[in-house]
Amino acid sequence: MADELTKAELYTEAQALEIEGRSTMGKDELAQAVEAARDADAAVDEAAAGFAAGRDKLDESNEPPAESPATPKARTTQGGTTVLTDSGE
């Protein structure tokens, strides 16, 4: 895509991407530098998205379990020790 732009358009894009040395570059060099900078930005965006997705997944896994209805416990005493068991047992 950068190859389709004029040198002036490439230079403006290079300014926006803060490419150093752009004032001494020819059209082909500007096109390569702009493409490389765009690819680097895309890689950073992709890494940030992956980080955010991983963070969100981690956040979900750290949430406490949904409240479940309390299961009544039966108390029995065995040799002076109180033992709690599920009421179904």
C-alpha positions as CSV (number, residue, x, y, z in Angstrom):
1,M,0.0,0.0,0.0
2,A,2.8,2.4,0.8
3,D,4.1,1.9,-2.7
4,E,0.9,3.5,-4.1
5,L,1.4,6.8,-2.2
6,T,3.3,9.8,-3.5
7,K,6.6,10.8,-1.9
8,A,4.8,13.7,-0.2
9,E,2.1,11.4,1.2
10,L,4.8,8.9,2.4
11,Y,6.6,11.8,4.1
12,T,3.5,12.9,5.9
13,E,2.9,9.4,7.0
14,A,6.5,9.1,8.1
15,Q,6.0,12.2,10.2
16,A,2.9,10.8,11.8
17,L,4.8,7.6,12.6
18,E,7.8,9.6,13.9
19,I,10.3,7.9,11.6
20,E,13.7,9.3,12.1
21,G,15.8,10.3,9.1
22,R,12.7,10.8,6.8
23,S,13.9,14.1,5.4
24,T,16.9,12.4,3.7
25,M,15.0,9.4,2.4
26,G,13.9,8.8,-1.2
27,K,10.4,7.5,-2.0
28,D,11.4,3.8,-1.9
29,E,13.1,4.2,1.4
30,L,10.1,6.1,2.8
31,A,7.8,3.4,1.6
32,Q,9.9,0.7,3.3
33,A,10.2,2.7,6.5
34,V,6.4,3.4,6.6
35,E,5.6,-0.3,6.0
36,A,8.0,-1.4,8.7
37,A,6.6,1.1,11.2
38,R,3.0,0.1,10.4
39,D,4.0,-3.6,10.8
40,A,5.6,-2.8,14.2
41,D,2.5,-0.8,15.3
42,A,0.3,-3.8,14.2
43,A,2.6,-6.2,16.2
44,V,2.3,-4.0,19.3
45,D,-1.4,-3.8,18.9
46,E,-1.7,-7.5,18.5
47,A,0.5,-8.1,21.6
48,A,-1.6,-5.7,23.6
49,A,-4.8,-7.4,22.5
50,G,-3.3,-10.8,23.5
51,F,-2.2,-9.4,26.9
52,A,-5.7,-7.9,27.5
53,A,-7.4,-11.2,26.6
54,G,-5.1,-13.1,28.9
55,R,-5.7,-10.5,31.7
56,D,-9.4,-10.8,31.2
57,K,-9.3,-14.6,31.3
58,L,-7.2,-14.4,34.5
59,D,-9.7,-12.0,36.0
60,E,-12.5,-14.4,35.2
61,S,-10.7,-17.3,36.8
62,N,-10.0,-15.3,40.0
63,E,-13.7,-14.5,40.5
64,P,-15.2,-16.3,43.5
65,P,-17.5,-19.1,42.6
66,A,-21.2,-18.4,42.3
67,E,-23.1,-18.6,45.5
68,S,-24.6,-22.1,45.9
69,P,-27.4,-22.8,48.3
70,A,-26.1,-23.7,51.7
71,T,-26.1,-27.4,52.3
72,P,-27.5,-28.2,55.8
73,K,-24.9,-30.0,58.0
74,A,-25.7,-32.7,60.4
75,R,-23.8,-32.6,63.7
76,T,-22.8,-35.8,65.4
77,T,-20.6,-36.4,68.3
78,Q,-18.1,-39.2,68.2
79,G,-16.0,-39.7,71.3
80,G,-16.3,-36.0,72.3
81,T,-15.5,-34.6,68.8
82,T,-18.2,-32.9,66.8
83,V,-18.3,-34.0,63.2
84,L,-20.1,-32.1,60.5
85,T,-21.5,-34.1,57.6
86,D,-23.7,-33.4,54.7
87,S,-27.3,-34.0,55.6
88,G,-27.6,-36.4,52.7
89,E,-25.1,-38.8,54.3
